[in-house]
Amino acid sequence: MIAQELDLAGLRRVYGRAGSRLFYTRVARNARHWGWTEPGQSKWRLWRAQRQLEDVLGRRLALPPGAEVLDAGAGAGVVARAMAVRFGLAVTGVDVLDFHVDEANRLSARAGLSDRTTFSWGDYHRLPFRDDTFDGAYSMETLVHSYDPPRALAELHRVLRPGGRLVLLGPMSTVPLDEMTPDARALLEPYLDAMVMTGAKVYHARNLPHLLAEAGFAVEEALDATPYYTPTTEAVHAYFRLPWAVLRRFGDPARWLNLRSTVEMYAVREYVAWYVHTAVKPDAVRPDAVTPAAVEPPR
Ligand SMILES: C[S@@+](CC[C@H](N)C(=O)[O-])C[C@H]1O[C@@H](n2cnc3c(N)ncnc32)[C@H](O)[C@@H]1O
């Protein structure tokens, strides 16, 4: 059973520990997301892959310059600034970690982007915005933390204007936990708990389109993008396997939760898929929109 409330202490543990902050600020240059590598490109260029993933999002949002967009779970605002600079969007970001909100505002001020990217404290299950506020919304690798995915999707639907577009990017299991081999589940589940990935216990590749439809969205696309993410998975595993082995032996493993999961989750990678879901809040349902039933059979 999943606690249907915000686990702020857990999220602080995941993102606030010195090891995590060092990793995200120094190594990932403030981005807290994976990368997108095209066929034929080198997997080792992680920063390029991260920029390409942001571009995938911007192209899926497909909104005109000046459109107002919500970033649900903005982290340090790297994605929001990419949307502002490369796609001309006006982005409002929310996050439940005060130190992420502060960092996002500080980095935007430093980049001269405070007029086009603003960040405040907010939980995407109870958004502090009126109905029909945004032309678009996205979640870059954050829905996985949701303590109540149907409620989060309903909130995102509420704050979008009719015709507004939603893009969800992130990892999920290919099948429900109870359909995994006992060994795979025994490896994966403790990580989901430790990383507060409560959403990943509710939705998976098969049922997310249906949850979107139940929230009132028309699903345009449910793209299994795993092949584009796999090079990043492989490179990150190769880069961090050795540091993790050293830290595990000589340090306190609990302080390096993110590093640990990055390395050890590799063993269950065949059960992890990376998806890009694009959906629209009707009334502007496109005639070629894919109905959830056409995407995957319901479970
Ligand atoms: C993996 S990070 C991604 C951050 C950012 N989207 C990026 O790509 O750099 C997940 C973020 O979601 C935030 N988050 C988790 N649960 C949230 C919630 N209920 N409402 C808003 N933000 C949340 C976390 O604090 C964290 O900053």
Ligand as a Chemical Component Dictionary entry (heavy atoms), coordinates in Angstrom:
data_LIG
# 
_chem_comp.id                   LIG 
_chem_comp.type                 NON-POLYMER 
_chem_comp.pdbx_formal_charge   0 
_chem_comp.three_letter_code    LIG 
# 
loop_
_chem_comp_atom.comp_id 
_chem_comp_atom.atom_id 
_chem_comp_atom.alt_atom_id 
_chem_comp_atom.type_symbol 
_chem_comp_atom.charge 
_chem_comp_atom.model_Cartn_x 
_chem_comp_atom.model_Cartn_y 
_chem_comp_atom.model_Cartn_z 
_chem_comp_atom.pdbx_ordinal 
LIG C1  C1  C 0  14.657 13.783 -11.090 1  
LIG S1  S1  S 1  14.315 15.406 -10.503 2  
LIG C2  C2  C 0  14.005 16.225 -12.065 3  
LIG C3  C3  C 0  14.158 17.715 -11.978 4  
LIG C4  C4  C 0  14.022 18.440 -13.306 5  
LIG N1  N1  N 0  12.778 18.118 -13.945 6  
LIG C5  C5  C 0  15.178 18.110 -14.219 7  
LIG O1  O1  O 0  14.959 17.368 -15.187 8  
LIG O2  O2  O -1 16.294 18.606 -13.973 9  
LIG C6  C6  C 0  12.670 15.246 -9.796  10 
LIG C7  C7  C 0  12.165 16.526 -9.175  11 
LIG O3  O3  O 0  10.771 16.366 -8.850  12 
LIG C8  C8  C 0  10.530 17.044 -7.626  13 
LIG N2  N2  N 0  9.260  16.534 -7.052  14 
LIG C9  C9  C 0  9.026  15.318 -6.498  15 
LIG N3  N3  N 0  7.742  15.229 -6.096  16 
LIG C10 C10 C 0  7.150  16.407 -6.403  17 
LIG C11 C11 C 0  5.828  16.921 -6.240  18 
LIG N4  N4  N 0  4.852  16.198 -5.664  19 
LIG N5  N5  N 0  5.557  18.166 -6.687  20 
LIG C12 C12 C 0  6.543  18.926 -7.269  21 
LIG N6  N6  N 0  7.809  18.488 -7.450  22 
LIG C13 C13 C 0  8.115  17.250 -7.025  23 
LIG C14 C14 C 0  11.775 16.744 -6.800  24 
LIG O4  O4  O 0  11.913 17.621 -5.715  25 
LIG C15 C15 C 0  12.860 16.907 -7.868  26 
LIG O5  O5  O 0  13.294 18.233 -7.944  27 
# 
loop_
_chem_comp_bond.comp_id 
_chem_comp_bond.atom_id_1 
_chem_comp_bond.atom_id_2 
_chem_comp_bond.value_order 
_chem_comp_bond.pdbx_ordinal 
LIG C1  S1  SING 1  
LIG S1  C2  SING 2  
LIG S1  C6  SING 3  
LIG C2  C3  SING 4  
LIG C3  C4  SING 5  
LIG C4  N1  SING 6  
LIG C4  C5  SING 7  
LIG C5  O1  DOUB 8  
LIG C5  O2  SING 9  
LIG C6  C7  SING 10 
LIG C7  O3  SING 11 
LIG C7  C15 SING 12 
LIG O3  C8  SING 13 
LIG C8  N2  SING 14 
LIG C8  C14 SING 15 
LIG N2  C9  SING 16 
LIG N2  C13 SING 17 
LIG C9  N3  DOUB 18 
LIG N3  C10 SING 19 
LIG C10 C11 SING 20 
LIG C10 C13 DOUB 21 
LIG C11 N4  SING 22 
LIG C11 N5  DOUB 23 
LIG N5  C12 SING 24 
LIG C12 N6  DOUB 25 
LIG N6  C13 SING 26 
LIG C14 O4  SING 27 
LIG C14 C15 SING 28 
LIG C15 O5  SING 29 
# 
